Amino acid sequence: MQVTEEDGGRLNAFAREPRMQVMEADEVRTGGSKVLLIGGAVLVLLLVAVAAGIS
């Protein structure tokens, strides 16, 4: 963790961030990510339907 000292003597700590991973264009999504995407879309549609039904 990198710590710097600001004006006035205050300390400011910066977290160490993980290295970025670049996906290649030919990499495909796994089955789990597709299921998660579809499940999220279904959840949003259900929430919109419930909100419309309440109002």
Long-range contacts (C-beta under 8 A, 24 or more apart in sequence): none
